Amino acid sequence: MNRKHAMKIILNSFKNSPVVSANGFISRDLFNVNDKKSNFYMIGSMGLASSIGLGIALKNTKKRIIIFDGDGNILMNLGSITTIGTLRPKNLIHIIFDNFIHESTGGQPTNSQNIKIKNLGLASNYKVFSISNENKLKNTLQKIKQISGPIMLVIKIGKNNEIASRVEIEPIEIRNRFMRYLRQNKN
């Protein structure tokens, strides 16, 4: 499955949910697929999307908070998985795009072929779903609308054939417009 296509399906299912996206190609893809004020793009902060997403989920309990993460990113911040699992935010959906590589930095292998992210999620009190095709993704998205989190979707993807353009918004403006969105849309 292609990450951009998976993002489109997810965003169509959770149209009004804020999204925190990991740095690199994940934020680039999200920006190119569906830029909106409720997206928080990580720029240069590898591994921290899950920590920031957790904080947002804890302060905005009436909203479903989506985290777009990568296998390389989450493996750099495993402590966030255990913290999320301990605090158990009911409104958090943690989506990990797993292609077994650090795609944004040149394709170096990650350890996700040997250390299963799914198992880390299960051990940390997430409700975990493994996804390898479009139909399973669509079915899972319908299912998780009825359950509380924390939820982890590990989506197996292939390497992208095209590189999306960079996020064209300055980091301070990303922060400011995201914060304005949260203040204006408390429900």
DRENFI-284539 format. One record per residue (C-alpha): residue in one letter; x, y, z; chain. Coordinates in pm, 1 decimal, decimal comma. Layout:
<"A" <X Y Z> "A">
...
***
This chain:
<"M" <0,0 0,0 0,0> "A">
<"N" <111,8 357,5 -66,4> "A">
<"R" <136,4 600,7 230,0> "A">
<"K" <-33,6 890,1 48,5> "A">
<"H" <-325,4 671,7 -54,9> "A">
<"A" <-359,3 535,8 300,2> "A">
<"M" <-355,7 892,9 434,3> "A">
<"K" <-637,8 992,7 199,9> "A">
<"I" <-851,0 701,9 322,2> "A">
<"I" <-781,4 783,8 687,9> "A">
<"L" <-845,8 1155,5 645,0> "A">
<"N" <-1172,0 1082,5 467,5> "A">
<"S" <-1280,2 870,3 762,7> "A">
<"F" <-1173,5 1123,1 1029,2> "A">
<"K" <-1238,6 1453,8 851,8> "A">
<"N" <-1254,2 1676,7 1159,3> "A">
<"S" <-974,5 1523,2 1364,2> "A">
<"P" <-652,5 1710,8 1431,7> "A">
<"V" <-347,0 1531,2 1291,6> "A">
<"V" <7,4 1542,2 1427,4> "A">
<"S" <248,6 1414,9 1162,5> "A">
<"A" <605,1 1294,3 1209,1> "A">
<"N" <885,1 1480,8 1040,5> "A">
<"G" <1021,0 1403,0 697,0> "A">
<"F" <823,3 1244,9 417,7> "A">
<"I" <520,7 1181,6 640,2> "A">
<"S" <464,3 1554,3 698,5> "A">
<"R" <543,6 1626,2 334,2> "A">
<"D" <287,6 1371,4 218,9> "A">
<"L" <19,9 1502,8 455,4> "A">
<"F" <86,3 1860,7 345,1> "A">
<"N" <51,1 1761,0 -21,7> "A">
<"V" <-251,2 1534,1 31,4> "A">
<"N" <-461,6 1760,5 255,6> "A">
<"D" <-315,2 2073,7 410,8> "A">
<"K" <-547,2 2218,2 673,5> "A">
<"K" <-521,7 2423,7 990,0> "A">
<"S" <-583,8 2118,3 1207,0> "A">
<"N" <-257,9 1954,7 1087,4> "A">
<"F" <52,8 1991,6 1300,9> "A">
<"Y" <359,3 1915,8 1089,5> "A">
<"M" <673,9 1813,9 1274,1> "A">
<"I" <972,8 1983,2 1115,9> "A">
<"G" <1311,4 1841,5 1217,4> "A">
<"S" <1199,0 1671,4 1539,9> "A">
<"M" <1240,7 1302,0 1471,5> "A">
<"G" <1049,1 1072,7 1703,2> "A">
<"L" <840,8 1336,3 1881,5> "A">
<"A" <504,4 1322,2 1701,0> "A">
<"S" <376,7 1065,8 1949,7> "A">
<"S" <476,5 1276,3 2251,7> "A">
<"I" <319,4 1591,5 2111,4> "A">
<"G" <8,5 1400,3 2000,3> "A">
<"L" <-28,1 1259,9 2351,6> "A">
<"G" <-17,2 1606,6 2506,9> "A">
<"I" <-277,8 1733,1 2262,3> "A">
<"A" <-502,1 1431,1 2328,0> "A">
<"L" <-482,7 1482,2 2704,2> "A">
<"K" <-582,4 1850,6 2675,0> "A">
<"N" <-852,2 1800,5 2407,4> "A">
<"T" <-1046,3 1499,5 2531,9> "A">
<"K" <-1355,3 1569,2 2317,7> "A">
<"K" <-1159,8 1532,3 1992,0> "A">
<"R" <-1011,9 1225,6 1827,8> "A">
<"I" <-642,4 1303,4 1788,0> "A">
<"I" <-460,9 1127,7 1504,0> "A">
<"I" <-85,2 1074,9 1501,3> "A">
<"F" <83,2 988,8 1171,3> "A">
<"D" <411,7 825,0 1262,5> "A">
<"G" <675,1 616,6 1090,9> "A">
<"D" <853,7 302,8 1199,8> "A">
<"G" <1186,4 487,2 1224,3> "A">
<"N" <1029,5 774,4 1416,8> "A">
<"I" <854,2 563,2 1677,8> "A">
<"L" <1155,9 339,2 1728,5> "A">
<"M" <1349,4 655,1 1824,6> "A">
<"N" <1099,7 735,2 2102,5> "A">
<"L" <975,4 406,0 2243,8> "A">
<"G" <916,5 568,7 2580,2> "A">
<"S" <618,3 752,3 2433,6> "A">
<"I" <442,6 420,2 2363,2> "A">
<"T" <467,9 315,7 2726,6> "A">
<"T" <357,6 660,4 2846,2> "A">
<"I" <57,1 654,4 2612,3> "A">
<"G" <-24,2 301,8 2729,0> "A">
<"T" <-3,7 406,9 3092,5> "A">
<"L" <-214,1 722,2 3055,4> "A">
<"R" <-459,5 551,1 2815,3> "A">
<"P" <-609,2 851,3 2636,2> "A">
<"K" <-940,7 729,8 2497,7> "A">
<"N" <-927,1 977,2 2208,2> "A">
<"L" <-583,1 891,2 2064,6> "A">
<"I" <-529,6 701,2 1739,1> "A">
<"H" <-163,7 630,1 1667,7> "A">
<"I" <-104,0 536,0 1303,9> "A">
<"I" <237,4 397,6 1220,7> "A">
<"F" <336,2 365,7 856,2> "A">
<"D" <586,6 79,9 849,0> "A">
<"N" <807,1 32,3 544,1> "A">
<"F" <1109,0 -107,7 735,4> "A">
<"I" <1327,4 192,0 641,1> "A">
<"H" <1418,5 546,9 736,0> "A">
<"E" <1283,1 663,6 403,4> "A">
<"S" <1333,4 1037,5 457,2> "A">
<"T" <1705,9 1001,2 526,0> "A">
<"G" <1801,8 769,4 242,3> "A">
<"G" <1640,9 431,9 305,6> "A">
<"Q" <1854,2 293,2 587,2> "A">
<"P" <1682,3 -11,5 742,4> "A">
<"T" <1493,8 19,5 1069,9> "A">
<"N" <1459,2 -264,8 1316,5> "A">
<"S" <1085,6 -305,4 1257,7> "A">
<"Q" <1143,1 -630,9 1068,4> "A">
<"N" <1296,4 -780,8 1383,1> "A">
<"I" <1116,2 -592,8 1660,1> "A">
<"K" <744,4 -593,9 1580,0> "A">
<"I" <586,5 -257,2 1653,9> "A">
<"K" <251,5 -433,6 1690,2> "A">
<"N" <390,0 -631,1 1985,3> "A">
<"L" <525,2 -315,7 2148,1> "A">
<"G" <177,4 -163,2 2122,9> "A">
<"L" <8,5 -469,6 2268,3> "A">
<"A" <254,8 -479,5 2559,0> "A">
<"S" <179,1 -111,8 2624,3> "A">
<"N" <-202,2 -137,0 2651,2> "A">
<"Y" <-292,3 -17,5 2301,9> "A">
<"K" <-570,7 -175,5 2099,7> "A">
<"V" <-362,1 -278,6 1799,1> "A">
<"F" <-457,4 -346,8 1437,8> "A">
<"S" <-217,7 -461,6 1166,0> "A">
<"I" <-309,2 -350,4 816,9> "A">
<"S" <-162,1 -458,9 485,2> "A">
<"N" <-423,3 -361,3 225,9> "A">
<"E" <-685,7 -99,9 144,6> "A">
<"N" <-991,8 -311,4 230,2> "A">
<"K" <-855,7 -400,4 572,5> "A">
<"L" <-775,6 -33,7 633,5> "A">
<"K" <-1129,1 76,9 545,9> "A">
<"N" <-1286,1 -196,5 760,8> "A">
<"T" <-1058,5 -118,2 1054,3> "A">
<"L" <-1133,8 254,0 1035,1> "A">
<"Q" <-1506,1 177,5 1063,9> "A">
<"K" <-1441,3 -56,3 1357,9> "A">
<"I" <-1227,2 186,1 1558,2> "A">
<"K" <-1491,2 458,0 1544,6> "A">
<"Q" <-1681,6 246,5 1797,7> "A">
<"I" <-1397,8 180,6 2044,1> "A">
<"S" <-1191,1 396,3 2275,0> "A">
<"G" <-816,7 431,5 2266,7> "A">
<"P" <-539,0 431,6 2277,2> "A">
<"I" <-551,7 265,8 1937,7> "A">
<"M" <-254,3 173,8 1721,6> "A">
<"L" <-276,9 97,5 1350,6> "A">
<"V" <41,1 -47,3 1203,8> "A">
<"I" <6,5 -3,5 828,6> "A">
<"K" <252,1 -187,7 607,2> "A">
<"I" <347,8 33,6 316,7> "A">
<"G" <593,8 23,0 30,2> "A">
<"K" <864,4 275,3 -43,9> "A">
<"N" <727,7 584,7 -218,7> "A">
<"N" <819,3 631,1 -581,8> "A">
<"E" <777,5 1007,4 -570,1> "A">
<"I" <898,0 1255,2 -312,8> "A">
<"A" <641,5 1514,9 -210,5> "A">
<"S" <739,3 1880,1 -191,4> "A">
<"R" <839,9 2028,2 141,3> "A">
<"V" <591,4 2184,8 381,6> "A">
<"E" <572,1 2548,1 271,4> "A">
<"I" <466,0 2692,9 605,6> "A">
<"E" <710,2 2827,1 862,8> "A">
<"P" <721,3 2628,0 1190,1> "A">
<"I" <593,7 2920,4 1397,3> "A">
<"E" <294,1 2960,0 1166,5> "A">
<"I" <228,3 2582,9 1181,3> "A">
<"R" <213,2 2613,5 1559,9> "A">
<"N" <4,4 2931,6 1560,8> "A">
<"R" <-260,9 2814,7 1316,1> "A">
<"F" <-286,6 2475,7 1490,8> "A">
<"M" <-331,8 2641,7 1831,0> "A">
<"R" <-594,3 2880,0 1687,5> "A">
<"Y" <-778,2 2580,4 1540,3> "A">
<"L" <-783,7 2401,0 1878,0> "A">
<"R" <-904,3 2713,1 2062,5> "A">
<"Q" <-1178,6 2781,7 1807,7> "A">
<"N" <-1294,8 2418,5 1785,4> "A">
<"K" <-1310,4 2296,5 2143,5> "A">
<"N" <-1589,3 2041,9 2074,5> "A">
***
